[in-house]
């Protein structure tokens, strides 16, 4: 397990392959999440997200909020 940097994760901007959670087969995730799990030792995070998918509030349909005028709806997660 190594320390991950912003540059390590910046390479993941799309997805050509998806992975399925081993127990919750309906949950899929991208190469970036797989890299985070393998390189950062964060398989626990994928399991936590899978467990939260069973919560009624989380299972509710997603309603997309309107962005501010001129907003491209991206977030800076630094």
C-alpha positions in Angstrom: 0.0 0.0 0.0 1.4 3.4 -1.0 0.4 6.9 -0.4 -1.8 8.1 -3.2 -1.4 11.6 -4.8 -3.8 13.8 -6.7 -1.7 13.0 -9.8 -2.2 9.3 -9.3 -6.0 9.7 -9.4 -6.1 12.4 -12.1 -5.5 9.8 -14.8 -9.0 8.3 -14.2 -11.5 10.5 -16.0 -13.7 8.0 -17.8 -14.3 4.3 -17.8 -13.6 1.6 -20.3 -14.1 -1.3 -17.8 -16.4 -1.7 -14.8 -16.0 -4.1 -11.8 -18.7 -5.8 -9.8 -18.8 -6.0 -6.1 -18.1 -9.6 -5.0 -21.2 -9.8 -2.7 -23.5 -7.1 -4.0 -23.5 -8.0 -7.7 -25.7 -5.2 -8.7 -23.1 -2.7 -7.6 -20.5 -1.7 -10.2 -17.5 0.6 -10.0 -14.9 2.0 -12.3 -11.1 1.5 -12.8 -10.4 4.5 -10.7 -12.2 3.0 -7.7 -10.4 -0.3 -8.3 -7.1 1.5 -8.4 -7.9 3.3 -5.1 -8.8 0.0 -3.5 -5.7 -1.8 -4.7 -3.1 0.9 -4.3 -4.5 2.6 -1.3 -5.8 -0.4 0.6 -9.4 0.9 0.4 -11.4 -2.2 -0.3 -13.2 -1.4 3.0 -14.5 1.8 1.3 -16.1 -0.2 -1.5 -17.7 -2.5 1.1 -19.0 0.5 3.0 -20.6 2.0 -0.1 -22.1 -1.4 -0.9 -23.7 -1.7 2.6 -25.0 1.9 2.4 -26.8 1.0 -0.9 -29.2 -1.1 1.3 -30.3 2.0 3.3 -33.8 3.3 2.2 -32.6 6.9 2.0 -29.7 6.0 -0.2 -31.8 3.8 -2.5 -34.2 6.7 -3.2 -34.1 8.0 -6.8 -31.5 10.7 -7.4 -32.9 14.1 -8.2 -30.3 16.2 -10.0 -30.1 19.7 -8.7 -29.9 22.6 -11.1 -26.5 24.1 -11.4 -25.7 27.8 -11.1 -25.8 29.7 -14.4 -22.6 29.0 -16.2 -21.8 26.0 -13.9 -20.5 22.9 -15.5 -21.6 20.9 -12.4 -18.1 19.7 -11.6 -16.8 19.7 -8.1 -13.2 20.3 -6.9 -12.5 17.6 -4.4 -9.1 18.8 -3.3 
